[in-house]
């Protein structure tokens, strides 16, 4: 897929869904992507168990990539043990003793028996690259959207059986990549606080390999919704005083 095709698909997504934020391209690779710099923010002081990363959690890269393309490595994500597992950087055994896992389990936010059921990226990739879809020059593994309730409605109508997921928010990336399934997340408190994601927003992950197909279904549904909206608006005028 060319950059021009990605740009057109991004424009179609923004137009059909009336997105407030540019769609993102997320790619998992074993080799650096040519011409793309590594994310280079400084590492903070580690916790007592050695946990640190370049951002509070990998989901923060969704915000950082809104206008800039960059690559990340495992250590950049390592402050969030849950995200390190969902992205295939760590195993459950490797993070089980970390303080953040202990805090989440201790709060009752997640039970230990839930961890093996969380979808994860199966292969341990060396790089994850983030950036605006319109700037991507290859087929991404995942296209990521920030959406509101109306946009989720359109997606649900366009994609019968659309998966709606909860915590942790980041596992929709693994669902899209590994299962080639579109998934919406209502979010999780851990990610909302770390990313600053507004209460009015949710997120969606689309398999890059299915993007053209999904965009076409969204466009068709958006036209239907517009027709129905016009009808409802016209019909409602009879009730105006």
C-alpha positions in Angstrom: 0.0 0.0 0.0 1.4 3.4 -0.9 1.5 6.5 1.2 -1.1 8.0 -1.1 -3.5 5.2 -0.4 -3.0 5.5 3.3 -3.6 9.2 3.0 -6.9 8.7 1.1 -8.1 6.0 3.6 -7.2 8.4 6.5 -9.2 11.2 4.8 -12.1 8.9 4.2 -12.1 7.8 7.9 -12.0 11.4 9.1 -14.8 12.4 6.7 -17.1 9.4 7.2 -16.9 9.4 11.0 -16.3 13.1 11.6 -13.2 12.2 13.6 -11.7 14.9 15.8 -8.3 13.2 15.8 -6.2 11.7 13.0 -6.2 7.9 12.7 -2.9 6.4 13.7 -0.8 3.7 12.1 0.8 1.1 14.4 3.4 -1.3 13.0 5.3 -4.1 14.7 8.7 -5.0 13.1 12.0 -6.8 13.9 14.0 -4.2 12.0 14.0 -0.4 12.2 11.7 1.3 9.8 13.8 3.3 7.3 14.0 7.0 8.0 12.1 6.9 11.3 13.7 8.1 14.5 13.5 6.3 17.8 11.4 8.0 20.5 14.0 9.7 22.7 12.4 11.3 25.8 14.4 10.8 29.0 13.9 7.8 31.3 12.7 8.8 34.8 14.2 7.3 38.0 13.2 3.6 38.3 11.0 2.3 41.0 12.5 0.0 43.6 11.8 -3.0 41.5 13.5 -1.4 38.5 10.3 -0.4 36.6 10.6 2.6 34.3 10.0 3.7 30.7 10.1 6.7 28.5 6.3 7.3 29.1 4.0 6.2 31.9 2.5 3.5 29.7 2.6 2.4 26.1 -0.9 3.8 25.5 0.6 7.3 26.0 2.3 6.8 22.6 -1.2 7.1 21.0 -1.2 10.7 22.1 2.4 11.4 21.2 1.9 10.1 17.7 -0.9 12.4 16.8 1.4 14.6 14.7 4.7 12.8 14.7 6.0 9.4 13.5 8.5 7.5 15.7 9.6 4.0 16.7 9.8 2.5 20.2 11.5 -0.4 21.8 10.5 -2.6 24.7 12.2 -0.5 27.4 10.2 2.5 26.3 7.0 0.7 27.3 8.4 -0.9 30.4 6.8 1.4 33.1 3.5 -0.4 32.5 3.7 -4.1 33.0 0.3 -4.8 31.6 1.0 -3.0 28.4 4.4 -4.7 28.1 2.5 -8.1 28.2 -0.2 -7.1 25.7 2.4 -5.9 23.2 4.4 -9.0 23.5 7.5 -7.4 25.2 7.1 -9.4 28.4 5.5 -12.6 29.7 3.2 -12.9 32.7 5.9 -14.6 34.5 8.3 -11.8 33.9 6.0 -9.1 35.3 4.2 -11.0 38.0 6.3 -9.5 40.8 6.3 -5.9 39.6 4.9 -3.2 41.9 2.3 -2.0 39.4 0.8 -5.5 39.0 0.7 -5.8 42.8 -1.1 -2.4 43.0 -3.7 -3.4 40.4 -4.4 -6.8 42.0 -4.4 -5.3 45.5 -7.0 -2.7 44.5 -9.3 -5.4 43.1 -9.0 -3.9 39.6 -7.9 -7.2 38.1 -7.8 -10.7 39.5 -4.7 -12.8 38.9 -6.7 -15.5 37.0 -7.8 -12.9 34.4 -4.2 -12.3 33.2 -3.9 -15.4 31.1 -7.1 -14.5 29.2 -5.9 -11.1 28.1 -5.1 -11.0 24.3 -1.4 -10.4 23.6 0.8 -10.0 20.6 2.3 -13.4 20.2 5.7 -12.6 18.7 8.3 -10.6 20.6 9.0 -7.8 18.1 11.9 -5.4 18.6 10.1 -2.2 17.4 6.7 -0.7 17.5 6.3 2.3 15.2 3.5 5.0 15.7 2.4 7.9 13.6 -0.4 9.4 11.6 -1.9 7.0 9.1 -1.9 9.6 6.4 1.9 9.7 6.7 2.5 5.9 6.7 4.3 4.5 3.7 3.4 0.8 4.3 0.5 -1.3 5.5 0.3 -0.9 9.3 -0.6 -3.8 11.5 -3.2 -1.8 13.3 -5.0 1.5 12.6 -6.0 3.2 15.9 -8.9 5.6 16.3 -10.1 7.9 19.1 -13.9 7.9 18.9 -17.0 9.2 20.7 -20.4 7.5 21.2 -21.9 8.6 17.9 -18.8 7.3 16.0 -19.0 4.0 17.9 -22.7 3.8 16.8 -21.7 4.1 13.2 -18.9 1.5 13.6 -21.4 -0.8 15.3 -23.9 -0.4 12.4 -21.2 -0.8 9.8 -19.6 -3.9 11.4 -22.3 -6.3 12.8 -20.9 -8.2 15.8 -18.3 -5.5 16.5 -16.4 -6.4 19.6 -16.6 -4.0 22.6 -13.9 -4.6 25.2 -13.0 -3.2 28.6 -9.8 -3.3 30.6 -7.0 -3.2 29.9 -7.6 -0.7 27.1 -4.4 -1.7 25.2 -5.4 -5.3 24.5 -7.5 -4.1 21.5 -4.2 -3.6 19.7 -3.4 -7.4 20.1 -7.0 -8.3 19.1 -6.7 -6.3 15.8 -3.2 -7.6 15.1 -3.5 -11.2 16.0 -7.2 -11.9 15.3 -7.7 -9.5 12.4 -10.8 -8.3 14.2 -12.0 -4.7 14.7 -12.4 -4.0 18.4 -13.6 -1.0 20.4 -12.5 -0.3 23.9 -14.6 1.6 26.4 -11.3 2.4 28.1 -9.8 1.6 31.4 -9.0 3.8 34.4 -5.3 3.0 34.3 -5.1 4.2 30.7 -7.5 7.1 31.0 -5.4 8.7 33.8 -2.1 8.1 32.1 -3.1 9.3 28.7 -5.6 12.0 29.7 -8.2 10.5 27.4 -11.4 12.5 27.9 -14.4 10.8 29.5 -16.3 11.4 26.3 -13.9 9.3 24.2 -13.4 5.6 23.5 -10.8 3.9 21.2 -10.9 1.5 18.3 -8.4 -0.8 16.7 -8.7 -1.9 13.0 -6.5 -4.5 11.4 -4.4 -2.8 8.8 -4.9 -5.7 6.4 -8.7 -5.0 6.5 -8.6 -1.2 6.4 -9.9 -0.7 2.9 -12.8 -3.1 3.4 -13.7 -1.6 6.8 -13.5 2.0 5.4 -15.9 1.1 2.6 -18.4 -0.3 5.1 -18.1 2.8 7.3 -18.6 5.1 4.3 -21.8 3.2 3.2 -23.2 3.3 6.8 -22.4 7.0 7.2 -24.4 7.8 4.0 -27.4 5.8 5.4 -27.1 7.5 8.8 -27.1 10.9 7.1 -30.2 10.0 5.1 -32.0 8.8 8.3 -30.8 11.9 10.2 -32.3 14.2 7.5 -35.6 12.3 7.6 -35.8 12.4 11.4 -34.9 16.1 11.4 -37.6 16.9 8.8 -40.2 14.7 10.6 -39.5 16.4 13.9 -40.4 19.8 12.6 -44.1 18.9 13.0 -43.6 19.0 16.7 -42.0 22.4 16.8 -44.1 25.2 18.3 
